[in-house]
Amino acid sequence: SLLATDPAGAFRAAMVGVNEEMHAAPAVDDSMSGTTAVAALVAGGALHVANVGDSRAVAGVWRDGRVAAEELSWDQTPFRADERARVKACGARVMSVEQVEGVRDPDAEGWLADEGDPPRVWARDGLYPGTAFTRSLGDLAAEGVGVIADPEVKTVEITPAHLFFVVASDGVFEFLSSQEVVDMVAMHQDPRDACAAIAAESYKLWLEHENRTDDITIIIVHIRDAQNSGPAGSDKENSSSTGAPIALHTVQPELPVFVPSEASHLNGVAAAELRRPSSSGSPSERRLSCVTPSPTHPLLEGGKALEASRSTQIDIAISQPVEAWHPREGGNKLERAVSC
């Protein structure tokens, strides 16, 4: 199959194909709506990541006695000079909202990421689409000014130093850096607890800066030796090779637990912040991500510990319930992609 022989080509065909299907679907109006996307595939000892937009994938790598963030994708936004030049060549204007409104010099390009007014893509003769990204799925009106569905694909070899990777929506990385997210994952033995902590911190930071939240979705995949006892496999230097069979585990109790709860790793201050309704009070802005609790969670009575794998295992956590994964029959390669 194309996925086995050319993962990058398969990713491109899939994302471009989905984009075309969105345009053609009679029940979908994607003229001014769409989504960013990031997908990861583990196969043949390598990790392949494809993305459009500013959702992101990052790995936690044991390096020089600490867990360091390794970027697995590139945000595609007008902050990037190459992406800015590409959409301008397609006829786009690139300006912040204040520049469009005449508050700032429309020709200035000294945008700062922490100003809260990012550069956006605009049509030459209109106040649309105004996207803060340069690639996406859908967004038909934006295609005319260079917002495309063709992903960038990165492939890295999985080594014993790779402890885990994170795939998350841009609502997570709006106020948290890749290193901060990796640090939070490394603090928790169970990836579901890390999901809860990251979702809660992201939500809290959104409400501190704005009266709304963006989508907050996190997938965490642990790649670790089953005998490791430190947080997120911190003693990875003693691990076995990655050639051993891979066992996959998920736990899905009947009633998922909304975060934060007093039983989670979150402190009381964060919990109180998250329980406070937003100023608008709309359901979409009050909604909390839903995380499957870890087997040792106090609210999961009678929970069974995960059965140990042979020598290498992958634990998967996601901030909303998903189907269990299965390894390829008789093989040691994970053949299914994850995306958000």
NUROVO-919855 format. One record per residue (C-alpha): residue number from 0; residue in three letters; x negated, y negated, z. Coordinates in steps of 0.001 Angstrom, whole numbers, plus 500000, padded with zeros to 6 digits. Each point is the difference from the previous one (the first is absolute). Layout:
// NUROVO-919855
- n | res | east | north | up
- NUM | ALA | X | Y | Z;
...
//
This chain:
// NUROVO-919855
- n | res | east | north | up
- 0 | SER | 500000 | 500000 | 500000;
- 1 | LEU | 498995 | 496368 | 499594;
- 2 | LEU | 499968 | 499606 | 503796;
- 3 | ALA | 497323 | 502686 | 500309;
- 4 | THR | 497868 | 498967 | 497033;
- 5 | ASP | 500389 | 496215 | 500094;
- 6 | PRO | 501440 | 498653 | 503288;
- 7 | ALA | 499435 | 496384 | 498975;
- 8 | GLY | 501827 | 500533 | 496721;
- 9 | ALA | 502827 | 501793 | 501804;
- 10 | PHE | 500401 | 497128 | 502448;
- 11 | ARG | 500107 | 497464 | 497163;
- 12 | ALA | 502535 | 502022 | 498032;
- 13 | ALA | 502181 | 500441 | 503094;
- 14 | MET | 500054 | 496350 | 501042;
- 15 | VAL | 500470 | 498617 | 496507;
- 16 | GLY | 502712 | 502595 | 499413;
- 17 | VAL | 501848 | 499097 | 503208;
- 18 | ASN | 499793 | 496341 | 499025;
- 19 | GLU | 501584 | 500717 | 496616;
- 20 | GLU | 502726 | 502113 | 501606;
- 21 | MET | 500819 | 497155 | 502385;
- 22 | HIS | 500393 | 497631 | 497057;
- 23 | ALA | 502249 | 502464 | 498165;
- 24 | ALA | 502192 | 501061 | 502932;
- 25 | PRO | 503474 | 498439 | 499543;
- 26 | ALA | 500637 | 499993 | 503757;
- 27 | VAL | 496772 | 498144 | 500794;
- 28 | ASP | 499490 | 496282 | 499480;
- 29 | ASP | 496245 | 499601 | 500303;
- 30 | SER | 499777 | 496712 | 498148;
- 31 | MET | 498926 | 498209 | 503177;
- 32 | SER | 499341 | 502902 | 502358;
- 33 | GLY | 497527 | 502835 | 500285;
- 34 | THR | 497447 | 501551 | 502299;
- 35 | THR | 496312 | 500362 | 500590;
- 36 | ALA | 498784 | 503605 | 500182;
- 37 | VAL | 497018 | 501969 | 501239;
- 38 | ALA | 499540 | 503756 | 499630;
- 39 | ALA | 497328 | 502427 | 501165;
- 40 | LEU | 499119 | 503499 | 498818;
- 41 | VAL | 497566 | 502381 | 501713;
- 42 | ALA | 498740 | 502627 | 497561;
- 43 | GLY | 496739 | 501773 | 499306;
- 44 | GLY | 498195 | 498433 | 502952;
- 45 | ALA | 500756 | 496493 | 498766;
- 46 | LEU | 502461 | 497287 | 500956;
- 47 | HIS | 501655 | 498168 | 497104;
- 48 | VAL | 501875 | 496761 | 500713;
- 49 | ALA | 502077 | 497929 | 497573;
- 50 | ASN | 501702 | 496702 | 500764;
- 51 | VAL | 501954 | 497151 | 498490;
- 52 | GLY | 500367 | 496871 | 502106;
- 53 | ASP | 498798 | 499478 | 503541;
- 54 | SER | 501050 | 503121 | 501863;
- 55 | ARG | 496747 | 501589 | 501076;
- 56 | ALA | 498082 | 503200 | 500772;
- 57 | VAL | 497002 | 500090 | 502347;
- 58 | ALA | 497894 | 502811 | 501465;
- 59 | GLY | 498445 | 500294 | 503431;
- 60 | VAL | 496385 | 501134 | 499611;
- 61 | TRP | 497628 | 500977 | 502837;
- 62 | ARG | 496962 | 497801 | 499398;
- 63 | ASP | 497211 | 498811 | 502326;
- 64 | GLY | 501804 | 501175 | 503114;
- 65 | ARG | 503353 | 498376 | 499231;
- 66 | VAL | 503053 | 500387 | 497786;
- 67 | ALA | 499668 | 497595 | 497081;
- 68 | ALA | 502645 | 499031 | 497453;
- 69 | GLU | 499373 | 501055 | 496400;
- 70 | GLU | 502296 | 498325 | 497480;
- 71 | LEU | 501705 | 502499 | 497706;
- 72 | SER | 501932 | 497461 | 497930;
- 73 | TRP | 499771 | 496428 | 498809;
- 74 | ASP | 502761 | 497490 | 500716;
- 75 | GLN | 501239 | 498569 | 496703;
- 76 | THR | 500941 | 496408 | 500771;
- 77 | PRO | 499227 | 496559 | 498530;
- 78 | PHE | 497290 | 499642 | 502663;
- 79 | ARG | 497857 | 502224 | 497742;
- 80 | ALA | 498265 | 497969 | 497304;
- 81 | ASP | 500221 | 502823 | 497442;
- 82 | GLU | 503727 | 500546 | 500562;
- 83 | ARG | 500620 | 496250 | 499984;
- 84 | ALA | 498224 | 499670 | 496666;
- 85 | ARG | 501920 | 502951 | 498571;
- 86 | VAL | 503480 | 498623 | 500790;
- 87 | LYS | 498978 | 496512 | 498850;
- 88 | ALA | 498977 | 501515 | 496671;
- 89 | CYS | 503576 | 501322 | 499788;
- 90 | GLY | 501393 | 496490 | 500434;
- 91 | ALA | 500498 | 499863 | 503764;
- 92 | ARG | 499480 | 497057 | 502299;
- 93 | VAL | 498353 | 500877 | 503321;
- 94 | MET | 500947 | 497660 | 502827;
- 95 | SER | 501167 | 500081 | 503590;
- 96 | VAL | 503488 | 498796 | 500931;
- 97 | GLU | 498578 | 496702 | 501276;
- 98 | GLN | 498228 | 499490 | 496669;
- 99 | VAL | 503225 | 500657 | 498104;
- 100 | GLU | 501798 | 497490 | 502237;
- 101 | GLY | 497313 | 497372 | 499393;
- 102 | VAL | 498696 | 499952 | 503575;
- 103 | ARG | 496542 | 501183 | 498920;
- 104 | ASP | 497854 | 499565 | 496905;
- 105 | PRO | 501413 | 502467 | 497441;
- 106 | ASP | 496558 | 500635 | 498514;
- 107 | ALA | 498240 | 500842 | 503288;
- 108 | GLU | 499098 | 503652 | 500547;
- 109 | GLY | 498658 | 499944 | 503549;
- 110 | TRP | 502725 | 502132 | 501562;
- 111 | LEU | 499381 | 501577 | 503387;
- 112 | ALA | 501518 | 503344 | 500932;
- 113 | ASP | 501001 | 498867 | 503494;
- 114 | GLU | 501809 | 496818 | 498922;
- 115 | GLY | 503330 | 501745 | 499467;
- 116 | ASP | 500459 | 498485 | 496524;
- 117 | PRO | 498311 | 502396 | 497558;
- 118 | PRO | 499514 | 499433 | 496273;
- 119 | ARG | 502891 | 501360 | 497960;
- 120 | VAL | 500718 | 500896 | 496389;
- 121 | TRP | 502400 | 497637 | 498198;
- 122 | ALA | 501332 | 499810 | 496462;
- 123 | ARG | 498658 | 497111 | 497948;
- 124 | ASP | 503420 | 498365 | 499692;
- 125 | GLY | 501863 | 501138 | 503119;
- 126 | LEU | 500029 | 500473 | 503756;
- 127 | TYR | 499908 | 503783 | 499764;
- 128 | PRO | 498937 | 502731 | 500726;
- 129 | GLY | 497822 | 498602 | 502820;
- 130 | THR | 498398 | 503345 | 500845;
- 131 | ALA | 497056 | 500083 | 502416;
- 132 | PHE | 498671 | 503092 | 498195;
- 133 | THR | 498852 | 500587 | 496437;
- 134 | ARG | 501080 | 503632 | 499523;
- 135 | SER | 503177 | 501802 | 501019;
- 136 | LEU | 502764 | 502395 | 498986;
- 137 | GLY | 503117 | 498285 | 498699;
- 138 | ASP | 499917 | 496174 | 499933;
- 139 | LEU | 500985 | 499892 | 496326;
- 140 | ALA | 499994 | 496192 | 499809;
- 141 | ALA | 496449 | 499935 | 501320;
- 142 | GLU | 498636 | 502317 | 497314;
- 143 | GLY | 500051 | 497163 | 497485;
- 144 | VAL | 497362 | 498185 | 502056;
- 145 | GLY | 497732 | 502970 | 500620;
- 146 | VAL | 501450 | 501779 | 503047;
- 147 | ILE | 499493 | 503597 | 498866;
- 148 | ALA | 500555 | 503534 | 501289;
- 149 | ASP | 496613 | 501378 | 498925;
- 150 | PRO | 498263 | 501117 | 503232;
- 151 | GLU | 496383 | 499788 | 501019;
- 152 | VAL | 498702 | 503430 | 501045;
- 153 | LYS | 497131 | 500753 | 502368;
- 154 | THR | 498491 | 503426 | 500714;
- 155 | VAL | 497774 | 500822 | 502980;
- 156 | GLU | 498419 | 503289 | 501038;
- 157 | ILE | 501232 | 501228 | 503380;
- 158 | THR | 497021 | 500569 | 502290;
- 159 | PRO | 499742 | 501255 | 503603;
- 160 | ALA | 499828 | 496331 | 501018;
- 161 | HIS | 503524 | 499302 | 498718;
- 162 | LEU | 502268 | 500273 | 503045;
- 163 | PHE | 503344 | 498779 | 498658;
- 164 | PHE | 501633 | 497713 | 497488;
- 165 | VAL | 502895 | 497572 | 500236;
- 166 | VAL | 502494 | 499080 | 497280;
- 167 | ALA | 502168 | 497016 | 500947;
- 168 | SER | 502185 | 497267 | 498572;
- 169 | ASP | 498860 | 496395 | 499850;
- 170 | GLY | 502149 | 499141 | 503013;
- 171 | VAL | 497390 | 501776 | 502115;
- 172 | PHE | 497032 | 498152 | 498515;
- 173 | GLU | 501571 | 496534 | 499994;
- 174 | PHE | 498547 | 499303 | 503451;
- 175 | LEU | 497798 | 503048 | 500672;
- 176 | SER | 496689 | 500649 | 498259;
- 177 | SER | 499033 | 503434 | 498715;
- 178 | GLN | 497466 | 500333 | 502821;
- 179 | GLU | 502604 | 499100 | 502626;
- 180 | VAL | 502342 | 502672 | 498643;
- 181 | VAL | 497194 | 502573 | 499974;
- 182 | ASP | 499083 | 499070 | 503582;
- 183 | MET | 503600 | 500569 | 501107;
- 184 | VAL | 500120 | 503415 | 498332;
- 185 | ALA | 496722 | 500992 | 501674;
- 186 | MET | 501462 | 499176 | 503425;
- 187 | HIS | 502655 | 502722 | 499745;
- 188 | GLN | 499565 | 503761 | 499947;
- 189 | ASP | 503329 | 500550 | 498259;
- 190 | PRO | 500606 | 498108 | 496729;
- 191 | ARG | 503676 | 499502 | 500824;
- 192 | ASP | 499073 | 498008 | 503075;
- 193 | ALA | 497692 | 497913 | 497811;
- 194 | CYS | 502877 | 499425 | 497556;
- 195 | ALA | 502153 | 498754 | 502868;
- 196 | ALA | 497311 | 497647 | 501269;
- 197 | ILE | 499231 | 498526 | 496566;
- 198 | ALA | 503678 | 499550 | 499129;
- 199 | ALA | 500652 | 498280 | 503322;
- 200 | GLU | 496980 | 497701 | 499745;
- 201 | SER | 500867 | 499083 | 496405;
- 202 | TYR | 503588 | 499231 | 500974;
- 203 | LYS | 498861 | 497924 | 502974;
- 204 | LEU | 497580 | 497954 | 497883;
- 205 | TRP | 502650 | 499319 | 497360;
- 206 | LEU | 502375 | 498592 | 502604;
- 207 | GLU | 497207 | 497885 | 501475;
- 208 | HIS | 499356 | 498371 | 496622;
- 209 | GLU | 503398 | 500027 | 498257;
- 210 | ASN | 503688 | 500629 | 500650;
- 211 | ARG | 500021 | 503081 | 497772;
- 212 | THR | 498005 | 503153 | 499344;
- 213 | ASP | 498825 | 501651 | 496818;
- 214 | ASP | 500220 | 503748 | 499409;
- 215 | ILE | 497839 | 501879 | 502526;
- 216 | THR | 499226 | 503559 | 498892;
- 217 | ILE | 496966 | 502036 | 501066;
- 218 | ILE | 498720 | 503444 | 499041;
- 219 | ILE | 497014 | 501377 | 501939;
- 220 | VAL | 498178 | 503164 | 498943;
- 221 | HIS | 497399 | 501505 | 502353;
- 222 | ILE | 497188 | 501999 | 498409;
- 223 | ARG | 498131 | 501559 | 502884;
- 224 | ASP | 498370 | 503077 | 501468;
- 225 | ALA | 502471 | 501894 | 502172;
- 226 | GLN | 497452 | 500227 | 502835;
- 227 | ASN | 499447 | 496246 | 500226;
- 228 | SER | 501296 | 498559 | 503256;
- 229 | GLY | 499304 | 496280 | 499669;
- 230 | PRO | 502444 | 497375 | 498739;
- 231 | ALA | 500599 | 500497 | 496290;
- 232 | GLY | 497142 | 502516 | 499853;
- 233 | SER | 497373 | 497563 | 501269;
- 234 | ASP | 497392 | 502759 | 500375;
- 235 | LYS | 500269 | 500754 | 496308;
- 236 | GLU | 496261 | 500424 | 499599;
- 237 | ASN | 500409 | 503551 | 501387;
- 238 | SER | 502773 | 500922 | 497599;
- 239 | SER | 500027 | 502834 | 497533;
- 240 | SER | 499971 | 499505 | 496248;
- 241 | THR | 503166 | 499004 | 498183;
- 242 | GLY | 500009 | 503209 | 497995;
- 243 | ALA | 502090 | 501898 | 502571;
- 244 | PRO | 503709 | 500645 | 499444;
- 245 | ILE | 502233 | 497036 | 500803;
- 246 | ALA | 502999 | 500464 | 502285;
- 247 | LEU | 502746 | 497391 | 500006;
- 248 | HIS | 502337 | 499296 | 502893;
- 249 | THR | 502959 | 497723 | 500533;
- 250 | VAL | 502423 | 499852 | 502904;
- 251 | GLN | 503489 | 498609 | 499398;
- 252 | PRO | 502244 | 500017 | 503073;
- 253 | GLU | 503713 | 499542 | 499446;
- 254 | LEU | 500048 | 496544 | 501578;
- 255 | PRO | 497091 | 497740 | 499047;
- 256 | VAL | 499006 | 497369 | 502535;
- 257 | PHE | 500091 | 496318 | 499173;
- 258 | VAL | 496888 | 498098 | 500998;
- 259 | PRO | 498958 | 498602 | 502256;
- 260 | SER | 501124 | 501945 | 503038;
- 261 | GLU | 498659 | 499888 | 503539;
- 262 | ALA | 498730 | 503530 | 499444;
- 263 | SER | 497786 | 498977 | 497084;
- 264 | HIS | 496477 | 498603 | 500110;
- 265 | LEU | 501348 | 496465 | 499587;
- 266 | ASN | 499794 | 497644 | 502936;
- 267 | GLY | 503025 | 498371 | 501560;
- 268 | VAL | 499340 | 496617 | 498451;
- 269 | ALA | 500086 | 501372 | 496468;
- 270 | ALA | 503129 | 501988 | 500790;
- 271 | ALA | 501760 | 496909 | 501319;
- 272 | GLU | 499023 | 498021 | 496899;
- 273 | LEU | 501403 | 502667 | 497707;
- 274 | ARG | 503297 | 500234 | 501867;
- 275 | ARG | 500579 | 496261 | 499598;
- 276 | PRO | 502243 | 499339 | 496952;
- 277 | SER | 498710 | 497726 | 497258;
- 278 | SER | 501345 | 496484 | 499646;
- 279 | SER | 502159 | 500954 | 497046;
- 280 | GLY | 501224 | 503176 | 501643;
- 281 | SER | 500417 | 501732 | 496642;
- 282 | PRO | 499787 | 503806 | 500070;
- 283 | SER | 497142 | 500048 | 497494;
- 284 | GLU | 497900 | 497716 | 502178;
- 285 | ARG | 500799 | 501859 | 503232;
- 286 | ARG | 499390 | 503469 | 498562;
- 287 | LEU | 497212 | 502036 | 501586;
- 288 | SER | 498085 | 502700 | 498214;
- 289 | CYS | 500841 | 503530 | 501060;
- 290 | VAL | 497154 | 502285 | 501026;
- 291 | THR | 500141 | 503702 | 500744;
- 292 | PRO | 498596 | 500414 | 503539;
- 293 | SER | 496947 | 502109 | 500686;
- 294 | PRO | 500515 | 503515 | 501416;
- 295 | THR | 498830 | 498779 | 503426;
- 296 | HIS | 502331 | 496999 | 500016;
- 297 | PRO | 501886 | 499874 | 503355;
- 298 | LEU | 503287 | 499510 | 498140;
- 299 | LEU | 499538 | 503190 | 498006;
- 300 | GLU | 500915 | 502566 | 502660;
- 301 | GLY | 498832 | 503502 | 499319;
- 302 | GLY | 497847 | 498847 | 497109;
- 303 | LYS | 497509 | 502545 | 498784;
- 304 | ALA | 496374 | 499138 | 499451;
- 305 | LEU | 498814 | 500204 | 496441;
- 306 | GLU | 498525 | 503359 | 499196;
- 307 | ALA | 496258 | 499709 | 499436;
- 308 | SER | 498809 | 500435 | 496448;
- 309 | ARG | 497057 | 502101 | 498981;
- 310 | SER | 497099 | 497581 | 499808;
- 311 | THR | 501218 | 496891 | 498218;
- 312 | GLN | 503431 | 498436 | 500206;
- 313 | ILE | 501920 | 497007 | 498752;
- 314 | ASP | 502605 | 498397 | 502262;
- 315 | ILE | 502477 | 497708 | 498302;
- 316 | ALA | 502121 | 497300 | 501597;
- 317 | ILE | 502338 | 497600 | 498288;
- 318 | SER | 502105 | 497175 | 501338;
- 319 | GLN | 503175 | 501631 | 498712;
- 320 | PRO | 500965 | 503707 | 499690;
- 321 | VAL | 498734 | 501857 | 496924;
- 322 | GLU | 500031 | 503551 | 498751;
- 323 | ALA | 497237 | 502334 | 501150;
- 324 | TRP | 497077 | 500442 | 497653;
- 325 | HIS | 498692 | 503338 | 498814;
- 326 | PRO | 496527 | 500926 | 498743;
- 327 | ARG | 499655 | 501602 | 496624;
- 328 | GLU | 500648 | 503707 | 500342;
- 329 | GLY | 496774 | 501866 | 500670;
- 330 | GLY | 497849 | 496913 | 499645;
- 331 | ASN | 498187 | 497478 | 502130;
- 332 | LYS | 501075 | 496868 | 498181;
- 333 | LEU | 502817 | 497661 | 500906;
- 334 | GLU | 501869 | 499461 | 496757;
- 335 | ARG | 502772 | 497598 | 501006;
- 336 | ALA | 499719 | 496229 | 499864;
- 337 | VAL | 501204 | 497591 | 502661;
- 338 | SER | 501317 | 496556 | 499223;
- 339 | CYS | 501818 | 497031 | 501520;
//
